[in-house]
Amino acid sequence: MQKTPEQIIMELEAEVKLLEKQKALLERQAYIADKKAIFFDMMIDLAESEYQIDIRKNSASAQSATSAEQKKKL
C-alpha cells in the first residue's frame, strides 16, 4: 500500500524532530566534554606548579631505543 503525501510529510517531520533532539543532545555532550578538557588541563597546570614536576609528556622528546626498534618491526 502506498503512503499518501500527508503520511510521508508526517513521517519526515517526526524524523526531523528526532534528529533535532539528537543534535541537541550531542551538542550538550560536546559542551560538557570541552569543559572537562579545560578543567583537566587546569588541574594538570595546578599540579605541575604545586609539585614542581612535569606531568605532560613532551612531544619533542627523543624516543627510547626499544620503542624505536619496536616501530621498525611493525
All heavy atoms as TSV, in Angstrom:
chain	resi	resn	atom	element	x	y	z
A	1	MET	N	N	0.846	-1.181	0.000
A	1	MET	CA	C	0.000	0.000	0.000
A	1	MET	C	C	0.887	1.238	0.000
A	1	MET	O	O	1.795	1.364	0.815
A	1	MET	CB	C	-0.905	-0.038	1.227
A	1	MET	CG	C	-1.911	1.041	1.280
A	1	MET	SD	S	-3.004	0.723	2.667
A	1	MET	CE	C	-4.261	1.876	2.324
A	2	GLN	N	N	0.609	2.146	-0.875
A	2	GLN	CA	C	1.415	3.351	-0.995
A	2	GLN	C	C	0.952	4.403	0.010
A	2	GLN	O	O	-0.252	4.536	0.286
A	2	GLN	CB	C	1.302	3.907	-2.414
A	2	GLN	CG	C	2.399	4.859	-2.751
A	2	GLN	CD	C	2.526	5.037	-4.256
A	2	GLN	OE1	O	1.786	4.426	-5.010
A	2	GLN	NE2	N	3.443	5.861	-4.664
A	3	LYS	N	N	1.923	5.119	0.542
A	3	LYS	CA	C	1.607	6.144	1.534
A	3	LYS	C	C	1.155	7.417	0.837
A	3	LYS	O	O	1.635	7.758	-0.242
A	3	LYS	CB	C	2.841	6.439	2.386
A	3	LYS	CG	C	3.287	5.262	3.202
A	3	LYS	CD	C	4.520	5.589	3.993
A	3	LYS	CE	C	4.983	4.362	4.741
A	3	LYS	NZ	N	6.224	4.600	5.465
A	4	THR	N	N	0.293	8.110	1.516
A	4	THR	CA	C	-0.178	9.378	0.969
A	4	THR	C	C	0.881	10.441	1.219
A	4	THR	O	O	1.732	10.300	2.111
A	4	THR	CB	C	-1.500	9.803	1.636
A	4	THR	OG1	O	-1.240	10.083	3.011
A	4	THR	CG2	C	-2.569	8.734	1.495
A	5	PRO	N	N	0.837	11.520	0.455
A	5	PRO	CA	C	1.815	12.606	0.687
A	5	PRO	C	C	1.754	13.147	2.113
A	5	PRO	O	O	2.781	13.501	2.684
A	5	PRO	CB	C	1.412	13.674	-0.332
A	5	PRO	CG	C	0.723	12.915	-1.429
A	5	PRO	CD	C	0.042	11.769	-0.741
A	6	GLU	N	N	0.573	13.173	2.695
A	6	GLU	CA	C	0.425	13.665	4.070
A	6	GLU	C	C	1.152	12.740	5.055
A	6	GLU	O	O	1.799	13.198	6.003
A	6	GLU	CB	C	-1.057	13.795	4.461
A	6	GLU	CG	C	-1.800	14.893	3.738
A	6	GLU	CD	C	-2.275	14.481	2.343
A	6	GLU	OE1	O	-2.298	13.272	2.029
A	6	GLU	OE2	O	-2.599	15.400	1.568
A	7	GLN	N	N	1.037	11.415	4.820
A	7	GLN	CA	C	1.721	10.457	5.690
A	7	GLN	C	C	3.236	10.591	5.558
A	7	GLN	O	O	3.959	10.535	6.562
A	7	GLN	CB	C	1.296	9.028	5.337
A	7	GLN	CG	C	-0.115	8.675	5.725
A	7	GLN	CD	C	-0.517	7.301	5.218
A	7	GLN	OE1	O	-0.111	6.892	4.139
A	7	GLN	NE2	N	-1.324	6.593	6.012
A	8	ILE	N	N	3.700	10.768	4.361
A	8	ILE	CA	C	5.142	10.938	4.130
A	8	ILE	C	C	5.634	12.196	4.825
A	8	ILE	O	O	6.680	12.178	5.492
A	8	ILE	CB	C	5.440	10.977	2.619
A	8	ILE	CG1	C	5.124	9.620	1.982
A	8	ILE	CG2	C	6.896	11.359	2.366
A	8	ILE	CD1	C	5.180	9.607	0.478
A	9	ILE	N	N	4.879	13.275	4.713
A	9	ILE	CA	C	5.261	14.534	5.363
A	9	ILE	C	C	5.297	14.369	6.877
A	9	ILE	O	O	6.235	14.826	7.542
A	9	ILE	CB	C	4.300	15.671	4.947
A	9	ILE	CG1	C	4.535	16.027	3.474
A	9	ILE	CG2	C	4.485	16.896	5.841
A	9	ILE	CD1	C	3.518	16.981	2.893
A	10	MET	N	N	4.290	13.686	7.431
A	10	MET	CA	C	4.261	13.481	8.883
A	10	MET	C	C	5.451	12.646	9.341
A	10	MET	O	O	6.052	12.935	10.372
A	10	MET	CB	C	2.937	12.833	9.299
A	10	MET	CG	C	1.741	13.771	9.199
A	10	MET	SD	S	0.181	12.992	9.633
A	10	MET	CE	C	0.470	12.590	11.338
A	11	GLU	N	N	5.802	11.611	8.598
A	11	GLU	CA	C	6.953	10.780	8.947
A	11	GLU	C	C	8.246	11.582	8.885
A	11	GLU	O	O	9.105	11.461	9.758
A	11	GLU	CB	C	7.035	9.566	8.020
A	11	GLU	CG	C	5.991	8.518	8.290
A	11	GLU	CD	C	6.055	7.352	7.300
A	11	GLU	OE1	O	6.945	7.361	6.419
A	11	GLU	OE2	O	5.227	6.449	7.421
A	12	LEU	N	N	8.369	12.384	7.846
A	12	LEU	CA	C	9.582	13.202	7.708
A	12	LEU	C	C	9.673	14.248	8.815
A	12	LEU	O	O	10.761	14.519	9.333
A	12	LEU	CB	C	9.624	13.863	6.331
A	12	LEU	CG	C	9.851	12.912	5.153
A	12	LEU	CD1	C	9.717	13.655	3.834
A	12	LEU	CD2	C	11.199	12.235	5.262
A	13	GLU	N	N	8.546	14.835	9.188
A	13	GLU	CA	C	8.546	15.804	10.292
A	13	GLU	C	C	8.942	15.140	11.602
A	13	GLU	O	O	9.690	15.712	12.404
A	13	GLU	CB	C	7.180	16.464	10.414
A	13	GLU	CG	C	6.891	17.476	9.315
A	13	GLU	CD	C	5.476	18.036	9.366
A	13	GLU	OE1	O	4.611	17.449	10.080
A	13	GLU	OE2	O	5.227	19.050	8.693
A	14	ALA	N	N	8.454	13.926	11.827
A	14	ALA	CA	C	8.827	13.194	13.038
A	14	ALA	C	C	10.319	12.873	13.029
A	14	ALA	O	O	10.991	12.976	14.070
A	14	ALA	CB	C	8.008	11.909	13.151
A	15	GLU	N	N	10.840	12.514	11.875
A	15	GLU	CA	C	12.269	12.223	11.769
A	15	GLU	C	C	13.104	13.482	12.012
A	15	GLU	O	O	14.134	13.426	12.683
A	15	GLU	CB	C	12.582	11.642	10.395
A	15	GLU	CG	C	13.992	11.130	10.262
A	15	GLU	CD	C	14.257	10.438	8.942
A	15	GLU	OE1	O	13.299	10.109	8.223
A	15	GLU	OE2	O	15.438	10.221	8.637
A	16	VAL	N	N	12.648	14.612	11.499
A	16	VAL	CA	C	13.350	15.880	11.716
A	16	VAL	C	C	13.380	16.205	13.210
A	16	VAL	O	O	14.420	16.613	13.746
A	16	VAL	CB	C	12.699	17.024	10.903
A	16	VAL	CG1	C	13.205	18.383	11.358
A	16	VAL	CG2	C	12.974	16.827	9.422
A	17	LYS	N	N	12.260	16.032	13.891
A	17	LYS	CA	C	12.214	16.307	15.330
A	17	LYS	C	C	13.167	15.407	16.099
A	17	LYS	O	O	13.868	15.857	17.011
A	17	LYS	CB	C	10.788	16.141	15.865
A	17	LYS	CG	C	9.861	17.256	15.459
A	17	LYS	CD	C	8.476	17.058	16.023
A	17	LYS	CE	C	7.540	18.141	15.547
A	17	LYS	NZ	N	6.181	17.979	16.077
A	18	LEU	N	N	13.202	14.130	15.711
A	18	LEU	CA	C	14.113	13.192	16.364
A	18	LEU	C	C	15.565	13.608	16.127
A	18	LEU	O	O	16.381	13.613	17.060
A	18	LEU	CB	C	13.876	11.778	15.840
A	18	LEU	CG	C	14.826	10.695	16.361
A	18	LEU	CD1	C	14.665	10.527	17.866
A	18	LEU	CD2	C	14.577	9.384	15.643
A	19	LEU	N	N	15.890	13.968	14.898
A	19	LEU	CA	C	17.260	14.389	14.588
A	19	LEU	C	C	17.632	15.674	15.324
A	19	LEU	O	O	18.778	15.838	15.760
A	19	LEU	CB	C	17.426	14.565	13.077
A	19	LEU	CG	C	17.381	13.270	12.261
A	19	LEU	CD1	C	17.364	13.576	10.775
A	19	LEU	CD2	C	18.548	12.371	12.613
A	20	GLU	N	N	16.680	16.588	15.479
A	20	GLU	CA	C	16.938	17.824	16.229
A	20	GLU	C	C	17.226	17.518	17.700
A	20	GLU	O	O	18.112	18.128	18.309
A	20	GLU	CB	C	15.771	18.788	16.094
A	20	GLU	CG	C	15.683	19.444	14.730
A	20	GLU	CD	C	14.428	20.277	14.533
A	20	GLU	OE1	O	13.459	20.130	15.330
A	20	GLU	OE2	O	14.413	21.081	13.584
A	21	LYS	N	N	16.483	16.561	18.270
A	21	LYS	CA	C	16.733	16.166	19.657
A	21	LYS	C	C	18.119	15.522	19.795
A	21	LYS	O	O	18.844	15.800	20.748
A	21	LYS	CB	C	15.662	15.198	20.147
A	21	LYS	CG	C	14.334	15.847	20.422
A	21	LYS	CD	C	13.323	14.825	20.916
A	21	LYS	CE	C	11.973	15.463	21.148
A	21	LYS	NZ	N	10.971	14.491	21.625
A	22	GLN	N	N	18.468	14.656	18.835
A	22	GLN	CA	C	19.781	14.016	18.866
A	22	GLN	C	C	20.888	15.047	18.725
A	22	GLN	O	O	21.909	14.971	19.405
A	22	GLN	CB	C	19.884	12.972	17.753
A	22	GLN	CG	C	19.048	11.749	17.991
A	22	GLN	CD	C	19.065	10.787	16.813
A	22	GLN	OE1	O	19.454	11.137	15.707
A	22	GLN	NE2	N	18.643	9.551	17.057
A	23	LYS	N	N	20.690	16.027	17.858
A	23	LYS	CA	C	21.680	17.089	17.667
A	23	LYS	C	C	21.865	17.880	18.962
A	23	LYS	O	O	22.996	18.167	19.369
A	23	LYS	CB	C	21.246	18.021	16.540
A	23	LYS	CG	C	22.198	19.165	16.306
A	23	LYS	CD	C	21.655	20.125	15.266
A	23	LYS	CE	C	22.544	21.346	15.204
A	23	LYS	NZ	N	21.865	22.508	14.705
A	24	ALA	N	N	20.762	18.225	19.613
A	24	ALA	CA	C	20.843	18.975	20.866
A	24	ALA	C	C	21.584	18.170	21.930
A	24	ALA	O	O	22.419	18.726	22.659
A	24	ALA	CB	C	19.444	19.341	21.350
A	25	LEU	N	N	21.314	16.877	21.993
A	25	LEU	CA	C	21.999	16.016	22.959
A	25	LEU	C	C	23.499	15.976	22.672
A	25	LEU	O	O	24.321	16.124	23.584
A	25	LEU	CB	C	21.417	14.604	22.921
A	25	LEU	CG	C	22.135	13.569	23.791
A	25	LEU	CD1	C	21.988	13.914	25.268
A	25	LEU	CD2	C	21.599	12.183	23.511
A	26	LEU	N	N	23.865	15.799	21.411
A	26	LEU	CA	C	25.284	15.750	21.051
A	26	LEU	C	C	25.974	17.083	21.298
A	26	LEU	O	O	27.138	17.112	21.721
A	26	LEU	CB	C	25.435	15.326	19.589
A	26	LEU	CG	C	25.032	13.884	19.289
A	26	LEU	CD1	C	25.041	13.635	17.792
A	26	LEU	CD2	C	25.950	12.913	20.004
A	27	GLU	N	N	25.266	18.185	21.068
A	27	GLU	CA	C	25.849	19.497	21.355
A	27	GLU	C	C	26.096	19.669	22.847
A	27	GLU	O	O	27.126	20.202	23.252
A	27	GLU	CB	C	24.945	20.610	20.826
A	27	GLU	CG	C	24.998	20.750	19.319
A	27	GLU	CD	C	23.998	21.750	18.771
A	27	GLU	OE1	O	23.039	22.122	19.489
A	27	GLU	OE2	O	24.187	22.178	17.613
A	28	ARG	N	N	25.163	19.200	23.675
A	28	ARG	CA	C	25.361	19.268	25.131
A	28	ARG	C	C	26.543	18.410	25.550
A	28	ARG	O	O	27.358	18.813	26.390
A	28	ARG	CB	C	24.096	18.811	25.867
A	28	ARG	CG	C	23.047	19.869	26.020
A	28	ARG	CD	C	21.984	19.491	27.038
A	28	ARG	NE	N	21.317	18.231	26.752
A	28	ARG	CZ	C	20.258	18.079	25.970
A	28	ARG	NH1	N	19.726	19.121	25.385
A	28	ARG	NH2	N	19.721	16.891	25.783
A	29	GLN	N	N	26.638	17.210	24.976
A	29	GLN	CA	C	27.753	16.325	25.313
A	29	GLN	C	C	29.084	16.936	24.885
A	29	GLN	O	O	30.069	16.831	25.610
A	29	GLN	CB	C	27.560	14.962	24.664
A	29	GLN	CG	C	26.459	14.152	25.299
A	29	GLN	CD	C	26.198	12.842	24.571
A	29	GLN	OE1	O	26.583	12.654	23.422
A	29	GLN	NE2	N	25.531	11.921	25.246
A	30	ALA	N	N	29.126	17.567	23.726
A	30	ALA	CA	C	30.356	18.213	23.261
A	30	ALA	C	C	30.722	19.375	24.177
A	30	ALA	O	O	31.903	19.573	24.503
A	30	ALA	CB	C	30.193	18.696	21.822
A	31	TYR	N	N	29.732	20.141	24.606
A	31	TYR	CA	C	29.970	21.261	25.521
A	31	TYR	C	C	30.557	20.755	26.841
A	31	TYR	O	O	31.544	21.298	27.341
A	31	TYR	CB	C	28.653	22.009	25.769
A	31	TYR	CG	C	28.765	23.121	26.774
A	31	TYR	CD1	C	29.291	24.351	26.413
A	31	TYR	CD2	C	28.344	22.950	28.090
A	31	TYR	CE1	C	29.385	25.389	27.335
A	31	TYR	CE2	C	28.432	23.968	29.013
A	31	TYR	CZ	C	28.959	25.179	28.630
A	31	TYR	OH	O	29.065	26.194	29.549
A	32	ILE	N	N	29.980	19.693	27.370
A	32	ILE	CA	C	30.472	19.122	28.631
A	32	ILE	C	C	31.884	18.578	28.456
A	32	ILE	O	O	32.744	18.775	29.313
A	32	ILE	CB	C	29.506	18.034	29.141
A	32	ILE	CG1	C	28.192	18.677	29.592
A	32	ILE	CG2	C	30.127	17.224	30.268
A	32	ILE	CD1	C	27.076	17.686	29.876
A	33	ALA	N	N	32.141	17.913	27.332
A	33	ALA	CA	C	33.476	17.371	27.077
A	33	ALA	C	C	34.505	18.492	26.981
A	33	ALA	O	O	35.621	18.364	27.502
A	33	ALA	CB	C	33.473	16.543	25.799
A	34	ASP	N	N	34.134	19.598	26.344
A	34	ASP	CA	C	35.051	20.738	26.259
A	34	ASP	C	C	35.349	21.311	27.642
A	34	ASP	O	O	36.495	21.631	27.959
A	34	ASP	CB	C	34.466	21.842	25.375
A	34	ASP	CG	C	34.487	21.493	23.901
A	34	ASP	OD1	O	35.233	20.572	23.506
A	34	ASP	OD2	O	33.755	22.164	23.139
A	35	LYS	N	N	34.309	21.434	28.457
A	35	LYS	CA	C	34.504	21.948	29.813
A	35	LYS	C	C	35.378	21.011	30.638
A	35	LYS	O	O	36.224	21.457	31.410
A	35	LYS	CB	C	33.151	22.169	30.521
A	35	LYS	CG	C	32.332	23.268	29.904
A	35	LYS	CD	C	33.064	24.593	29.995
A	35	LYS	CE	C	32.286	25.679	29.338
A	35	LYS	NZ	N	32.990	26.936	29.265
A	36	LYS	N	N	35.179	19.694	30.471
A	36	LYS	CA	C	36.012	18.730	31.188
A	36	LYS	C	C	37.470	18.848	30.760
A	36	LYS	O	O	38.376	18.793	31.592
A	36	LYS	CB	C	35.532	17.299	30.932
A	36	LYS	CG	C	34.343	16.888	31.735
A	36	LYS	CD	C	34.009	15.420	31.460
A	36	LYS	CE	C	32.825	14.961	32.251
A	36	LYS	NZ	N	32.524	13.539	31.981
A	37	ALA	N	N	37.706	18.998	29.475
A	37	ALA	CA	C	39.076	19.121	28.974
A	37	ALA	C	C	39.745	20.363	29.563
A	37	ALA	O	O	40.910	20.309	29.977
A	37	ALA	CB	C	39.083	19.177	27.455
A	38	ILE	N	N	39.007	21.461	29.613
A	38	ILE	CA	C	39.553	22.689	30.203
A	38	ILE	C	C	39.845	22.481	31.683
A	38	ILE	O	O	40.901	22.872	32.191
A	38	ILE	CB	C	38.571	23.862	29.989
A	38	ILE	CG1	C	38.514	24.228	28.503
A	38	ILE	CG2	C	38.972	25.069	30.828
A	38	ILE	CD1	C	37.388	25.183	28.140
A	39	PHE	N	N	38.918	21.837	32.383
A	39	PHE	CA	C	39.092	21.581	33.808
A	39	PHE	C	C	40.306	20.693	34.066
A	39	PHE	O	O	41.132	20.992	34.930
A	39	PHE	CB	C	37.817	20.931	34.373
A	39	PHE	CG	C	37.944	20.518	35.807
A	39	PHE	CD1	C	37.903	21.463	36.822
A	39	PHE	CD2	C	38.110	19.190	36.155
A	39	PHE	CE1	C	38.020	21.090	38.150
A	39	PHE	CE2	C	38.223	18.801	37.470
A	39	PHE	CZ	C	38.180	19.759	38.468
A	40	PHE	N	N	40.429	19.602	33.309
A	40	PHE	CA	C	41.563	18.698	33.499
A	40	PHE	C	C	42.880	19.392	33.171
A	40	PHE	O	O	43.887	19.177	33.852
A	40	PHE	CB	C	41.405	17.432	32.660
A	40	PHE	CG	C	40.308	16.525	33.150
A	40	PHE	CD1	C	39.501	15.863	32.242
A	40	PHE	CD2	C	40.068	16.327	34.495
A	40	PHE	CE1	C	38.487	15.018	32.687
A	40	PHE	CE2	C	39.064	15.496	34.943
A	40	PHE	CZ	C	38.261	14.836	34.034
A	41	ASP	N	N	42.886	20.235	32.156
A	41	ASP	CA	C	44.087	20.985	31.806
A	41	ASP	C	C	44.482	21.929	32.951
A	41	ASP	O	O	45.663	22.038	33.294
A	41	ASP	CB	C	43.851	21.770	30.514
A	41	ASP	CG	C	45.120	22.314	29.921
A	41	ASP	OD1	O	46.109	21.551	29.823
A	41	ASP	OD2	O	45.132	23.509	29.541
A	42	MET	N	N	43.481	22.563	33.545
A	42	MET	CA	C	43.754	23.443	34.685
A	42	MET	C	C	44.283	22.653	35.871
A	42	MET	O	O	45.196	23.107	36.582
A	42	MET	CB	C	42.490	24.205	35.082
A	42	MET	CG	C	42.071	25.250	34.074
A	42	MET	SD	S	40.455	25.982	34.404
A	42	MET	CE	C	40.642	26.610	36.049
A	43	MET	N	N	43.745	21.466	36.104
A	43	MET	CA	C	44.208	20.637	37.211
A	43	MET	C	C	45.654	20.194	36.995
A	43	MET	O	O	46.449	20.167	37.941
A	43	MET	CB	C	43.296	19.415	37.380
A	43	MET	CG	C	41.887	19.759	37.832
A	43	MET	SD	S	41.841	20.618	39.421
A	43	MET	CE	C	42.410	19.343	40.491
A	44	ILE	N	N	46.001	19.864	35.760
A	44	ILE	CA	C	47.383	19.472	35.465
A	44	ILE	C	C	48.310	20.655	35.674
A	44	ILE	O	O	49.386	20.517	36.268
A	44	ILE	CB	C	47.497	18.904	34.035
A	44	ILE	CG1	C	46.817	17.540	33.973
A	44	ILE	CG2	C	48.960	18.787	33.611
A	44	ILE	CD1	C	46.688	16.984	32.572
A	45	ASP	N	N	47.895	21.834	35.208
A	45	ASP	CA	C	48.705	23.043	35.427
A	45	ASP	C	C	48.923	23.283	36.917
A	45	ASP	O	O	50.040	23.588	37.350
A	45	ASP	CB	C	48.029	24.267	34.805
A	45	ASP	CG	C	48.064	24.268	33.290
A	45	ASP	OD1	O	48.897	23.546	32.693
A	45	ASP	OD2	O	47.246	25.013	32.695
A	46	LEU	N	N	47.862	23.141	37.689
A	46	LEU	CA	C	47.951	23.354	39.129
A	46	LEU	C	C	48.876	22.331	39.783
A	46	LEU	O	O	49.740	22.675	40.592
A	46	LEU	CB	C	46.552	23.278	39.755
A	46	LEU	CG	C	46.472	23.483	41.254
A	46	LEU	CD1	C	46.925	24.887	41.619
A	46	LEU	CD2	C	45.051	23.253	41.728
A	47	ALA	N	N	48.746	21.072	39.403
A	47	ALA	CA	C	49.585	20.019	39.972
A	47	ALA	C	C	51.050	20.229	39.584
A	47	ALA	O	O	51.950	20.041	40.418
A	47	ALA	CB	C	49.111	18.648	39.506
A	48	GLU	N	N	51.299	20.624	38.342
A	48	GLU	CA	C	52.679	20.874	37.913
A	48	GLU	C	C	53.304	22.021	38.694
A	48	GLU	O	O	54.461	21.940	39.117
A	48	GLU	CB	C	52.721	21.177	36.409
A	48	GLU	CG	C	52.539	19.973	35.527
A	48	GLU	CD	C	52.571	20.302	34.049
A	48	GLU	OE1	O	52.268	21.445	33.655
A	48	GLU	OE2	O	52.905	19.394	33.277
A	49	SER	N	N	52.537	23.083	38.902
A	49	SER	CA	C	53.100	24.215	39.638
A	49	SER	C	C	53.230	23.914	41.131
A	49	SER	O	O	54.205	24.317	41.770
A	49	SER	CB	C	52.250	25.467	39.423
A	49	SER	OG	O	50.982	25.316	40.009
A	50	GLU	N	N	52.279	23.188	41.681
A	50	GLU	CA	C	52.299	22.877	43.111
A	50	GLU	C	C	53.420	21.906	43.470
A	50	GLU	O	O	54.097	22.076	44.476
A	50	GLU	CB	C	50.944	22.290	43.526
A	50	GLU	CG	C	50.809	21.979	44.991
A	50	GLU	CD	C	50.685	23.223	45.857
A	50	GLU	OE1	O	50.270	24.282	45.342
A	50	GLU	OE2	O	51.007	23.130	47.053
A	51	TYR	N	N	53.623	20.882	42.641
A	51	TYR	CA	C	54.595	19.843	42.957
A	51	TYR	C	C	55.898	19.967	42.169
A	51	TYR	O	O	56.780	19.122	42.300
A	51	TYR	CB	C	53.967	18.458	42.733
A	51	TYR	CG	C	52.804	18.218	43.661
A	51	TYR	CD1	C	51.506	18.220	43.182
A	51	TYR	CD2	C	52.996	18.017	45.029
A	51	TYR	CE1	C	50.424	18.014	44.029
A	51	TYR	CE2	C	51.929	17.812	45.881
A	51	TYR	CZ	C	50.647	17.813	45.378
A	51	TYR	OH	O	49.584	17.609	46.219
A	52	GLN	N	N	55.991	21.013	41.343
A	52	GLN	CA	C	57.220	21.287	40.583
A	52	GLN	C	C	57.667	20.072	39.755
A	52	GLN	O	O	58.837	19.711	39.733
A	52	GLN	CB	C	58.353	21.725	41.524
A	52	GLN	CG	C	58.012	22.895	42.421
A	52	GLN	CD	C	57.708	24.159	41.640
A	52	GLN	OE1	O	58.399	24.463	40.694
A	52	GLN	NE2	N	56.654	24.864	42.035
A	53	ILE	N	N	56.709	19.433	39.092
A	53	ILE	CA	C	57.029	18.298	38.225
A	53	ILE	C	C	56.332	18.485	36.881
A	53	ILE	O	O	55.327	19.181	36.783
A	53	ILE	CB	C	56.587	16.949	38.840
A	53	ILE	CG1	C	55.085	16.968	39.142
A	53	ILE	CG2	C	57.387	16.618	40.080
A	53	ILE	CD1	C	54.522	15.637	39.563
A	54	ASP	N	N	56.900	17.855	35.858
A	54	ASP	CA	C	56.281	17.872	34.546
A	54	ASP	C	C	55.392	16.647	34.406
A	54	ASP	O	O	55.859	15.514	34.470
A	54	ASP	CB	C	57.336	17.859	33.434
A	54	ASP	CG	C	58.114	19.167	33.372
A	54	ASP	OD1	O	57.528	20.215	33.716
A	54	ASP	OD2	O	59.287	19.135	32.971
A	55	ILE	N	N	54.113	16.881	34.249
A	55	ILE	CA	C	53.168	15.784	34.110
A	55	ILE	C	C	52.934	15.473	32.634
A	55	ILE	O	O	52.877	14.317	32.241
A	55	ILE	CB	C	51.834	16.110	34.806
A	55	ILE	CG1	C	52.071	16.266	36.308
A	55	ILE	CG2	C	50.793	15.039	34.517
A	55	ILE	CD1	C	50.861	16.747	37.070
A	56	ARG	N	N	52.822	16.514	31.841
A	56	ARG	CA	C	52.580	16.314	30.408
A	56	ARG	C	C	53.822	15.747	29.746
A	56	ARG	O	O	54.940	16.155	30.032
A	56	ARG	CB	C	52.221	17.629	29.753
A	56	ARG	CG	C	50.857	18.128	30.148
A	56	ARG	CD	C	50.539	19.402	29.387
A	56	ARG	NE	N	49.254	19.921	29.757
A	56	ARG	CZ	C	49.037	20.749	30.765
A	56	ARG	NH1	N	50.046	21.176	31.490
A	56	ARG	NH2	N	47.835	21.160	31.051
A	57	LYS	N	N	53.607	14.831	28.828
A	57	LYS	CA	C	54.712	14.241	28.093
A	57	LYS	C	C	55.153	15.237	27.023
A	57	LYS	O	O	54.326	15.791	26.302
A	57	LYS	CB	C	54.263	12.933	27.427
A	57	LYS	CG	C	55.370	12.218	26.713
A	57	LYS	CD	C	54.877	10.897	26.160
A	57	LYS	CE	C	55.998	10.186	25.444
A	57	LYS	NZ	N	55.563	8.888	24.939
A	58	ASN	N	N	56.450	15.436	26.921
A	58	ASN	CA	C	56.960	16.337	25.895
A	58	ASN	C	C	56.830	15.664	24.535
A	58	ASN	O	O	57.293	14.547	24.333
A	58	ASN	CB	C	58.437	16.677	26.151
A	58	ASN	CG	C	58.598	17.494	27.418
A	58	ASN	OD1	O	57.673	18.183	27.826
A	58	ASN	ND2	N	59.759	17.421	28.032
A	59	SER	N	N	56.237	16.355	23.585
A	59	SER	CA	C	56.051	15.756	22.266
A	59	SER	C	C	57.353	15.729	21.479
A	59	SER	O	O	57.506	14.946	20.552
A	59	SER	CB	C	54.997	16.530	21.482
A	59	SER	OG	O	55.401	17.874	21.330
A	60	ALA	N	N	58.318	16.559	21.837
A	60	ALA	CA	C	59.584	16.622	21.119
A	60	ALA	C	C	60.671	15.768	21.777
A	60	ALA	O	O	61.826	15.831	21.377
A	60	ALA	CB	C	60.047	18.068	21.041
A	61	SER	N	N	60.290	14.965	22.763
A	61	SER	CA	C	61.293	14.170	23.456
A	61	SER	C	C	61.819	13.066	22.553
A	61	SER	O	O	61.133	12.568	21.667
A	61	SER	CB	C	60.725	13.571	24.743
A	61	SER	OG	O	59.705	12.662	24.423
A	62	ALA	N	N	63.059	12.658	22.793
A	62	ALA	CA	C	63.683	11.606	21.989
A	62	ALA	C	C	63.070	10.252	22.336
A	62	ALA	O	O	62.717	9.977	23.480
A	62	ALA	CB	C	65.181	11.579	22.263
A	63	GLN	N	N	62.968	9.396	21.329
A	63	GLN	CA	C	62.431	8.063	21.561
A	63	GLN	C	C	63.500	7.192	22.202
A	63	GLN	O	O	64.686	7.334	21.919
A	63	GLN	CB	C	62.020	7.411	20.249
A	63	GLN	CG	C	60.816	8.019	19.607
A	63	GLN	CD	C	60.444	7.270	18.340
A	63	GLN	OE1	O	61.278	6.593	17.762
A	63	GLN	NE2	N	59.216	7.411	17.920
A	64	SER	N	N	63.042	6.287	23.020
A	64	SER	CA	C	63.981	5.334	23.586
A	64	SER	C	C	64.375	4.339	22.510
A	64	SER	O	O	63.682	4.168	21.512
A	64	SER	CB	C	63.367	4.619	24.783
A	64	SER	OG	O	62.318	3.791	24.343
A	65	ALA	N	N	65.467	3.658	22.698
A	65	ALA	CA	C	65.965	2.706	21.698
A	65	ALA	C	C	64.984	1.559	21.511
A	65	ALA	O	O	64.758	1.105	20.394
A	65	ALA	CB	C	67.329	2.179	22.121
A	66	THR	N	N	64.355	1.113	22.586
A	66	THR	CA	C	63.427	-0.015	22.466
A	66	THR	C	C	62.178	0.376	21.698
A	66	THR	O	O	61.676	-0.402	20.892
A	66	THR	CB	C	63.041	-0.569	23.847
A	66	THR	OG1	O	62.521	0.498	24.644
A	66	THR	CG2	C	64.220	-1.208	24.534
A	67	SER	N	N	61.647	1.586	21.924
A	67	SER	CA	C	60.437	1.975	21.199
A	67	SER	C	C	60.742	2.199	19.722
A	67	SER	O	O	59.917	1.911	18.866
A	67	SER	CB	C	59.800	3.221	21.803
A	67	SER	OG	O	60.643	4.339	21.640
A	68	ALA	N	N	61.928	2.697	19.400
A	68	ALA	CA	C	62.313	2.871	18.003
A	68	ALA	C	C	62.445	1.513	17.318
A	68	ALA	O	O	62.037	1.353	16.163
A	68	ALA	CB	C	63.623	3.643	17.907
A	69	GLU	N	N	62.999	0.532	18.032
A	69	GLU	CA	C	63.140	-0.815	17.467
A	69	GLU	C	C	61.770	-1.463	17.257
A	69	GLU	O	O	61.540	-2.133	16.253
A	69	GLU	CB	C	63.993	-1.682	18.385
A	69	GLU	CG	C	65.461	-1.312	18.391
A	69	GLU	CD	C	66.253	-2.110	19.427
A	69	GLU	OE1	O	65.721	-3.102	19.948
A	69	GLU	OE2	O	67.395	-1.719	19.702
A	70	GLN	N	N	60.844	-1.233	18.179
A	70	GLN	CA	C	59.524	-1.811	18.057
A	70	GLN	C	C	58.790	-1.229	16.859
A	70	GLN	O	O	58.082	-1.928	16.161
A	70	GLN	CB	C	58.703	-1.570	19.331
A	70	GLN	CG	C	59.186	-2.401	20.499
A	70	GLN	CD	C	58.462	-2.050	21.772
A	70	GLN	OE1	O	57.721	-1.062	21.845
A	70	GLN	NE2	N	58.648	-2.853	22.812
A	71	LYS	N	N	58.968	0.053	16.602
A	71	LYS	CA	C	58.321	0.671	15.447
A	71	LYS	C	C	58.872	0.124	14.156
A	71	LYS	O	O	58.153	-0.012	13.171
A	71	LYS	CB	C	58.472	2.189	15.488
A	71	LYS	CG	C	57.562	2.852	16.493
A	71	LYS	CD	C	57.601	4.334	16.365
A	71	LYS	CE	C	56.618	4.967	17.332
A	71	LYS	NZ	N	56.572	6.404	17.207
A	72	LYS	N	N	60.181	-0.188	14.129
A	72	LYS	CA	C	60.779	-0.745	12.916
A	72	LYS	C	C	60.211	-2.122	12.610
A	72	LYS	O	O	60.043	-2.495	11.464
A	72	LYS	CB	C	62.295	-0.846	13.076
A	72	LYS	CG	C	62.997	0.495	12.995
A	72	LYS	CD	C	64.493	0.323	13.138
A	72	LYS	CE	C	65.194	1.666	13.171
A	72	LYS	NZ	N	66.634	1.511	13.360
A	73	LYS	N	N	59.882	-2.886	13.657
A	73	LYS	CA	C	59.344	-4.229	13.470
A	73	LYS	C	C	57.948	-4.184	12.883
A	73	LYS	O	O	57.535	-5.103	12.198
A	73	LYS	CB	C	59.336	-4.993	14.793
A	73	LYS	CG	C	60.713	-5.341	15.286
A	73	LYS	CD	C	60.654	-6.073	16.589
A	73	LYS	CE	C	62.054	-6.361	17.127
A	73	LYS	NZ	N	61.997	-7.040	18.428
A	74	LEU	N	N	57.197	-3.131	13.171
A	74	LEU	CA	C	55.827	-3.017	12.665
A	74	LEU	C	C	55.903	-2.651	11.237
A	74	LEU	O	O	55.467	-2.931	10.294
A	74	LEU	CB	C	55.050	-1.944	13.428
A	74	LEU	CG	C	54.829	-2.222	14.899
A	74	LEU	CD1	C	54.109	-1.046	15.525
A	74	LEU	CD2	C	54.005	-3.472	15.111
